């Protein structure tokens, strides 16, 4: 339980982004994204709810339509409770869910993927001796990292849900970089590459550029989608 004072102290945070895809050497704006963190409750437990949406605009929809939503509930001591990803990418329409439980030093998750018309596409049950993350709690963990005293290439390995699997995820610190956001401000950012080996070889699923200050704001996110990468650049 977070406790009443902790819940009252937690302020809602909303970050807004513009979405871009690369066309040669030019980035073309195709839509918007937002990420909101609020105090909430899940099955009677005080927790933190994080929601991220990605949506292309009407002109981009003619080439590629995107309406994705990720929702994550995490306890105040940082343990995953529930995760849902609703994917709407062109002809792909499905929902992935993960229900997490914890018993002493054992972490478990029930995974399911189904189509929008209710057809179950897959399911699994996984156990781990380590805390299991979802995409948004993984991003939250990455935001908490401090580069003081670590070298470029420093890697943290964690288990994360991906569809109906739990895969090993690698957060690799790639150094610092200046990033100009869409609010006109240039930020000194930690560059964090998040990778997995779901298909037998290492691939980058997310690159996060996080401010090297106490706020650790994700200024730029390069997100892997089914058709390639889309860039989310901080607006406000």
ChimeraX attribute file (.defattr): number of C-alpha atoms within 10 A of each C-alpha:
attribute: neighborCount
match mode: 1-to-1
recipient: residues
	/A:1	13
	/A:2	17
	/A:3	11
	/A:4	9
	/A:5	8
	/A:6	13
	/A:7	17
	/A:8	10
	/A:9	9
	/A:10	13
	/A:11	11
	/A:12	12
	/A:13	11
	/A:14	14
	/A:15	16
	/A:16	18
	/A:17	24
	/A:18	22
	/A:19	26
	/A:20	20
	/A:21	17
	/A:22	13
	/A:23	8
	/A:24	7
	/A:25	6
	/A:26	9
	/A:27	13
	/A:28	14
	/A:29	18
	/A:30	21
	/A:31	22
	/A:32	19
	/A:33	22
	/A:34	20
	/A:35	18
	/A:36	15
	/A:37	19
	/A:38	17
	/A:39	22
	/A:40	16
	/A:41	16
	/A:42	14
	/A:43	7
	/A:44	8
	/A:45	15
	/A:46	20
	/A:47	25
	/A:48	24
	/A:49	22
	/A:50	23
	/A:51	19
	/A:52	19
	/A:53	19
	/A:54	21
	/A:55	21
	/A:56	22
	/A:57	16
	/A:58	12
	/A:59	11
	/A:60	15
	/A:61	16
	/A:62	10
	/A:63	8
	/A:64	15
	/A:65	20
	/A:66	21
	/A:67	18
	/A:68	19
	/A:69	19
	/A:70	21
	/A:71	22
	/A:72	23
	/A:73	29
	/A:74	26
	/A:75	20
	/A:76	17
	/A:77	10
	/A:78	15
	/A:79	18
	/A:80	27
	/A:81	24
	/A:82	20
	/A:83	25
	/A:84	22
	/A:85	23
	/A:86	20
	/A:87	21
	/A:88	18
	/A:89	19
	/A:90	15
	/A:91	10
	/A:92	12
	/A:93	15
	/A:94	20
	/A:95	21
	/A:96	22
	/A:97	24
	/A:98	28
	/A:99	16
	/A:100	23
	/A:101	17
	/A:102	17
	/A:103	7
	/A:104	6
	/A:105	9
	/A:106	12
	/A:107	18
	/A:108	19
	/A:109	25
	/A:110	18
	/A:111	23
	/A:112	20
	/A:113	22
	/A:114	17
	/A:115	16
	/A:116	14
	/A:117	8
	/A:118	10
	/A:119	10
	/A:120	13
	/A:121	14
	/A:122	14
	/A:123	16
	/A:124	14
	/A:125	15
	/A:126	15
	/A:127	16
	/A:128	14
	/A:129	12
	/A:130	12
	/A:131	19
	/A:132	26
	/A:133	29
	/A:134	25
	/A:135	21
	/A:136	21
	/A:137	21
	/A:138	20
	/A:139	19
	/A:140	16
	/A:141	13
	/A:142	23
	/A:143	21
	/A:144	14
	/A:145	16
	/A:146	14
	/A:147	15
	/A:148	7
	/A:149	5
	/A:150	11
	/A:151	11
	/A:152	12
	/A:153	13
	/A:154	14
	/A:155	17
	/A:156	13
	/A:157	13
	/A:158	17
	/A:159	20
	/A:160	20
	/A:161	23
	/A:162	20
	/A:163	20
	/A:164	20
	/A:165	20
	/A:166	22
	/A:167	19
	/A:168	16
	/A:169	26
	/A:170	23
	/A:171	26
	/A:172	19
	/A:173	23
	/A:174	16
	/A:175	16
	/A:176	17
	/A:177	16
	/A:178	13
	/A:179	19
	/A:180	16
	/A:181	18
	/A:182	15
	/A:183	11
	/A:184	9
	/A:185	10
	/A:186	14
	/A:187	18
	/A:188	16
	/A:189	23
	/A:190	27
	/A:191	25
	/A:192	26
	/A:193	22
	/A:194	24
	/A:195	20
	/A:196	22
	/A:197	14
	/A:198	14
	/A:199	8
	/A:200	7
	/A:201	8
	/A:202	12
	/A:203	16
	/A:204	17
	/A:205	19
	/A:206	21
	/A:207	22
	/A:208	25
	/A:209	27
	/A:210	26
	/A:211	23
	/A:212	21
	/A:213	12
	/A:214	9
	/A:215	10
	/A:216	18
	/A:217	18
	/A:218	23
	/A:219	26
	/A:220	25
	/A:221	23
	/A:222	21
	/A:223	16
	/A:224	15
	/A:225	13
	/A:226	8
	/A:227	9
	/A:228	11
	/A:229	17
	/A:230	20
	/A:231	24
	/A:232	26
	/A:233	25
	/A:234	25
	/A:235	19
	/A:236	13
